[in-house]
Amino acid sequence: TALAQMQERLQLMIKRLAGNIPYWIFRRLEEMEELFGWFLKNDKRYILFLQQDSREHLTFMAVNREIPKYLDATLWSRGFPAILTSGTLKAGNGFARTRQMTGLEKETGVRECVAESPFCYQENCLLYIPEHLKPRKKGSREEAEQLAGQIRDLVCSTYGHTLVLFTSYTLMGNVQQLLRDQIPFPMVQVWRNSQEEIARFKKMENAVLFAAGSCWEGVDFPGDMVSSLIIVKLPFSVPDPIHEAQKEQYRSLESYIQTIVVPDMQKKLRQGFGRAIRTEQDTCVVSILDHRATKKGRYRSDVLEALPKCQMAERIEEVEDFIRSRKVERYYS
């Protein structure tokens, strides 16, 4: 096969170049040769697949299935003391998913602790989930138009100062196009790794930032910069070979969804929610525009379980009242 020939040539190249090139390059060649070996043997320790980028270049991917087992063998079962800490280790009401991922499922000496946030969300944060949201066909113009209308009303109600988080770059582009002439505030759109656009947004007084990808975590917008956070869709993982392999371990789809899919969504949702309140003085409206989070939605309880206790709202007028009651005159100038 072509893959076997590639591995053969790579082995010859490694022998010929040994000692004549920098070690880090030599080591990368060895890793490539090892990777091809896993594919040729269909090594069951790994999830093996090909990934195509935007330029249609193929990458050989191998994800180890046995990381939890490896961590248990090298750390936990040998009695090494350790502290695992993060703002999003907890999913929903427990640490079951984190324990599964880190090989701690069967360990009995694990102590769990939740340090409550110092921020007063009950006073300073309003969670807005409009009840009149209707399910629309994914990727349709109707979906983009419904979201564009909701976002326009929210941006005007909070006088800009908005971060809109998407789970799809395609949907983000479609909605932004519809809103281009409908919002009286500067609009900034962040594509992959566009730190310049984030910096530009931070220099503006009342702009609207459309973002996806890495902006769900690791970006800091303190003060009035983001006084309205709009989460367009619940951040469920996109199906891929890794998730398909995980699904095979469960007897039913429902069991897989509740054990893997929902906890992962809850963690990502908490990360996105964390962009709203960054200091003890911040005040913000967080809006979720996904019909699955409404009172009759399938994931309502999972959403509320993942987030801190906040005031709740269903009408846009409540959003306007909240902003007026929390913001001073210079916020509007």
C-alpha positions as CSV (number, residue, x, y, z in Angstrom):
1,T,0.0,0.0,0.0
2,A,1.0,3.7,-0.4
3,L,1.1,4.0,3.4
4,A,3.5,1.1,3.8
5,Q,5.7,2.6,1.1
6,M,5.7,5.9,2.9
7,Q,6.7,4.3,6.1
8,E,9.5,2.4,4.4
9,R,10.9,5.5,2.9
10,L,10.7,7.3,6.2
11,Q,12.6,4.5,7.9
12,L,15.4,4.8,5.3
13,M,15.5,8.6,5.7
14,I,15.7,8.3,9.5
15,K,18.7,5.9,9.2
16,R,20.4,8.2,6.7
17,L,19.9,11.4,8.7
18,A,20.7,10.1,12.2
19,G,23.3,12.4,13.8
20,N,23.2,14.9,10.9
21,I,20.1,16.9,11.8
22,P,18.9,18.7,15.0
23,Y,17.5,16.2,17.5
24,W,14.0,17.7,17.6
25,I,13.6,17.3,13.8
26,F,14.9,13.7,14.1
27,R,12.4,13.0,16.8
28,R,9.5,14.3,14.7
29,L,10.5,12.0,11.9
30,E,10.5,9.1,14.4
31,E,7.0,10.1,15.6
32,M,5.7,10.1,12.0
33,E,7.1,6.7,11.4
34,E,5.5,5.4,14.6
35,L,2.2,7.0,13.6
36,F,2.2,5.3,10.2
37,G,2.8,2.0,12.0
38,W,-0.3,2.5,14.1
39,F,-2.4,3.0,11.0
40,L,-0.9,0.0,9.2
41,K,-1.6,-2.3,12.2
42,N,-5.0,-0.6,13.0
43,D,-3.8,-0.4,16.6
44,K,-6.9,-0.5,18.8
45,R,-5.2,1.5,21.5
46,Y,-5.8,4.6,19.4
47,I,-8.7,6.3,17.6
48,L,-7.3,6.6,14.1
49,F,-8.6,9.0,11.5
50,L,-7.7,11.5,8.8
51,Q,-8.5,15.2,9.3
52,Q,-8.8,17.7,6.4
53,D,-8.1,21.4,6.9
54,S,-9.6,24.4,5.0
55,R,-6.9,24.0,2.3
56,E,-7.9,20.3,1.9
57,H,-4.6,19.1,3.4
58,L,-4.9,15.8,5.1
59,T,-3.4,15.1,8.6
60,F,-3.0,11.7,10.1
61,M,-4.6,11.8,13.6
62,A,-4.2,9.3,16.5
63,V,-5.9,9.8,19.9
64,N,-5.0,7.4,22.7
65,R,-8.0,5.6,24.2
66,E,-6.1,4.6,27.3
67,I,-5.1,8.0,28.9
68,P,-7.3,7.5,32.0
69,K,-5.8,4.0,32.5
70,Y,-2.3,5.4,32.0
71,L,-2.9,8.2,34.6
72,D,-4.2,5.6,37.0
73,A,-1.2,3.3,36.6
74,T,1.5,6.0,36.7
75,L,0.0,8.4,39.3
76,W,-3.2,7.5,41.3
77,S,-2.6,3.8,42.1
78,R,0.9,4.6,43.2
79,G,-0.3,7.0,45.8
80,F,1.1,10.2,44.5
81,P,-0.8,13.1,46.3
82,A,-2.2,15.6,43.8
83,I,-4.6,18.6,43.6
84,L,-6.6,19.0,40.4
85,T,-8.1,22.5,40.1
86,S,-9.9,24.4,37.4
87,G,-12.9,26.7,37.0
88,T,-14.7,24.1,35.0
89,L,-13.9,20.7,36.5
90,K,-17.4,20.4,37.8
91,A,-20.1,19.6,35.2
92,G,-23.7,20.0,36.3
93,N,-23.9,18.8,39.9
94,G,-20.8,16.7,40.1
95,F,-17.3,15.7,39.0
96,A,-18.2,12.3,37.4
97,R,-17.1,13.3,33.9
98,T,-13.8,14.7,35.2
99,R,-13.1,11.6,37.2
100,Q,-13.8,9.5,34.1
101,M,-11.4,11.5,31.9
102,T,-8.6,11.5,34.4
103,G,-8.8,7.8,35.5
104,L,-10.2,8.6,38.9
105,E,-13.5,6.8,38.5
106,K,-12.6,3.8,40.7
107,E,-10.4,5.7,43.2
108,T,-11.9,5.8,46.7
109,G,-9.6,8.3,48.4
110,V,-10.7,11.3,46.2
111,R,-12.0,14.3,48.1
112,E,-14.1,16.8,46.1
113,C,-14.5,20.5,46.9
114,V,-16.4,23.4,45.2
115,A,-15.2,26.9,46.0
116,E,-18.1,29.2,45.5
117,S,-17.5,32.3,43.3
118,P,-16.9,35.6,45.1
119,F,-19.2,37.3,42.5
120,C,-22.7,38.1,43.5
121,Y,-24.5,36.8,40.4
122,Q,-27.9,37.0,42.0
123,E,-27.6,40.7,42.2
124,N,-25.3,41.6,39.3
125,C,-26.4,39.1,36.5
126,L,-29.6,38.6,34.7
127,L,-30.2,35.4,32.7
128,Y,-32.5,36.0,29.8
129,I,-34.0,33.0,27.9
130,P,-36.8,34.2,25.7
131,E,-39.8,31.8,25.7
132,H,-41.0,32.5,22.2
133,L,-38.0,30.9,20.5
134,K,-39.0,28.4,17.8
135,P,-36.9,25.5,16.5
136,R,-35.7,26.2,13.0
137,K,-33.9,24.0,10.5
138,K,-30.2,24.0,11.2
139,G,-28.3,26.1,8.7
140,S,-31.5,27.6,7.2
141,R,-32.1,31.2,6.4
142,E,-35.0,31.1,8.8
143,E,-32.7,30.2,11.6
144,A,-30.3,33.0,10.8
145,E,-33.1,35.5,10.5
146,Q,-34.7,34.5,13.9
147,L,-31.3,34.9,15.6
148,A,-30.5,38.1,13.9
149,G,-33.8,39.6,15.1
150,Q,-33.1,38.5,18.7
151,I,-29.5,39.8,18.7
152,R,-30.6,43.2,17.2
153,D,-33.2,43.7,19.9
154,L,-30.7,42.8,22.6
155,V,-27.9,45.0,21.3
156,C,-30.2,48.0,21.1
157,S,-31.6,47.2,24.6
158,T,-28.1,47.2,26.1
159,Y,-26.7,50.0,24.0
160,G,-24.0,47.9,22.5
161,H,-21.4,46.6,24.9
162,T,-22.1,43.1,23.6
163,L,-20.2,39.8,23.1
164,V,-22.0,37.3,20.8
165,L,-20.7,33.8,21.1
166,F,-21.4,31.3,18.3
167,T,-20.6,27.6,18.0
168,S,-20.4,27.8,14.2
169,Y,-18.4,30.2,12.0
170,T,-20.8,29.7,9.2
171,L,-23.8,30.8,11.2
172,M,-21.8,33.7,12.6
173,G,-21.1,35.0,9.1
174,N,-24.7,34.6,8.0
175,V,-26.1,36.4,11.0
176,Q,-23.5,39.2,10.8
177,Q,-24.4,39.8,7.1
178,L,-28.1,40.2,8.1
179,L,-27.3,42.6,10.8
180,R,-24.8,44.7,8.9
181,D,-27.1,47.7,8.4
182,Q,-29.5,47.1,11.3
183,I,-27.3,47.8,14.3
184,P,-26.3,51.4,15.1
185,F,-23.1,50.4,16.9
186,P,-19.6,49.3,15.6
187,M,-19.5,45.6,14.8
188,V,-16.3,43.5,15.1
189,Q,-16.0,39.9,13.8
190,V,-13.4,37.5,15.1
191,W,-12.3,34.6,13.0
192,R,-9.7,32.0,14.0
193,N,-6.7,33.5,16.0
194,S,-7.6,37.1,15.3
195,Q,-6.2,38.8,18.4
196,E,-6.0,42.1,16.6
197,E,-9.8,42.3,16.3
198,I,-10.2,41.5,20.0
199,A,-7.8,44.3,20.8
200,R,-9.7,46.7,18.5
201,F,-13.0,45.8,20.2
202,K,-11.5,46.5,23.7
203,K,-10.6,50.1,22.6
204,M,-14.2,50.8,21.6
205,E,-16.8,52.1,24.0
206,N,-20.0,50.3,22.9
207,A,-19.1,47.9,20.1
208,V,-20.5,44.4,19.4
209,L,-18.1,41.5,19.1
210,F,-19.1,38.4,17.1
211,A,-16.9,35.5,18.1
212,A,-16.6,31.7,18.1
213,G,-13.9,29.1,18.8
214,S,-11.3,30.1,21.4
215,C,-13.3,33.2,22.6
216,W,-15.5,30.9,24.7
217,E,-12.6,30.9,27.2
218,G,-9.4,32.7,28.0
219,V,-10.4,36.2,27.0
220,D,-11.0,38.9,29.6
221,F,-13.5,41.8,29.1
222,P,-13.8,43.5,32.5
223,G,-16.0,46.5,33.4
224,D,-18.8,47.7,31.1
225,M,-16.9,46.4,28.0
226,V,-19.2,43.4,27.9
227,S,-22.5,44.1,29.6
228,S,-24.5,41.8,27.4
229,L,-23.3,38.3,26.7
230,I,-25.3,36.4,24.0
231,I,-24.9,32.7,23.7
232,V,-26.5,31.8,20.4
233,K,-26.5,28.0,20.7
234,L,-25.8,25.6,23.5
235,P,-22.2,24.5,22.9
236,F,-22.7,20.8,22.2
237,S,-19.6,19.1,20.6
238,V,-19.7,18.5,16.9
239,P,-19.7,14.8,16.0
240,D,-16.3,13.6,15.1
241,P,-14.3,10.3,15.1
242,I,-13.4,10.7,18.8
243,H,-17.0,11.1,19.9
244,E,-18.1,8.2,17.6
245,A,-15.5,6.0,19.3
246,Q,-16.7,7.1,22.7
247,K,-20.3,6.3,21.8
248,E,-19.4,2.7,21.1
249,Q,-18.7,2.2,24.8
250,Y,-22.4,2.7,25.8
251,R,-25.4,0.5,25.4
252,S,-27.7,3.2,24.4
253,L,-27.6,6.7,22.8
254,E,-29.4,8.2,25.8
255,S,-26.8,6.8,28.2
256,Y,-24.0,8.3,26.0
257,I,-25.7,11.7,25.8
258,Q,-26.2,11.9,29.6
259,T,-22.7,10.6,30.5
260,I,-20.6,12.4,27.9
261,V,-22.4,14.9,25.7
262,V,-24.4,16.8,28.4
263,P,-21.5,17.2,30.9
264,D,-19.1,18.4,28.1
265,M,-21.8,20.9,27.0
266,Q,-22.2,22.1,30.6
267,K,-18.5,22.7,31.0
268,K,-18.3,24.7,27.7
269,L,-21.4,26.7,28.7
270,R,-19.8,27.6,32.0
271,Q,-16.6,28.7,30.2
272,G,-18.7,31.0,27.9
273,F,-20.8,32.3,30.8
274,G,-17.6,33.2,32.6
275,R,-16.9,36.0,30.0
276,A,-19.8,38.0,31.5
277,I,-18.7,38.8,35.1
278,R,-15.0,39.4,35.5
279,T,-14.8,41.6,38.6
280,E,-16.9,42.1,41.7
281,Q,-18.3,45.4,40.3
282,D,-19.4,44.0,36.9
283,T,-23.0,43.8,35.9
284,C,-24.2,41.9,32.8
285,V,-27.1,40.3,31.0
286,V,-26.5,36.8,29.8
287,S,-28.9,35.7,27.0
288,I,-29.3,32.1,25.7
289,L,-31.1,32.0,22.3
290,D,-31.4,28.3,22.0
291,H,-35.0,26.9,22.2
292,R,-33.6,23.8,23.9
293,A,-33.0,26.0,27.0
294,T,-36.5,27.3,27.3
295,K,-39.0,26.0,29.9
296,K,-40.2,23.3,27.6
297,G,-36.8,22.6,26.1
298,R,-35.1,19.3,26.5
299,Y,-31.9,20.7,28.2
300,R,-33.5,23.4,30.4
301,S,-32.6,21.7,33.7
302,D,-29.0,20.9,32.5
303,V,-28.5,24.5,31.6
304,L,-29.7,25.9,34.9
305,E,-27.7,23.2,36.8
306,A,-24.5,24.3,35.1
307,L,-24.8,28.1,35.9
308,P,-24.8,30.1,39.1
309,K,-28.1,31.3,40.5
310,C,-29.2,34.5,38.7
311,Q,-32.3,36.6,38.3
312,M,-34.3,35.1,35.4
313,A,-36.1,37.0,32.6
314,E,-38.2,36.0,29.6
315,R,-39.1,39.5,28.1
316,I,-36.8,42.0,26.5
317,E,-38.4,44.7,28.6
318,E,-36.8,43.1,31.7
319,V,-33.4,43.3,30.0
320,E,-33.9,47.0,29.4
321,D,-35.0,47.6,33.0
322,F,-32.0,45.7,34.4
323,I,-29.5,47.7,32.3
324,R,-31.1,51.0,33.3
325,S,-31.0,50.1,37.0
326,R,-27.3,49.0,36.9
327,K,-25.6,51.4,34.5
328,V,-24.7,55.1,35.1
329,E,-25.0,57.9,32.6
330,R,-21.5,57.6,31.1
331,Y,-22.3,54.1,30.0
332,Y,-24.6,55.5,27.3
333,S,-22.2,58.3,26.1
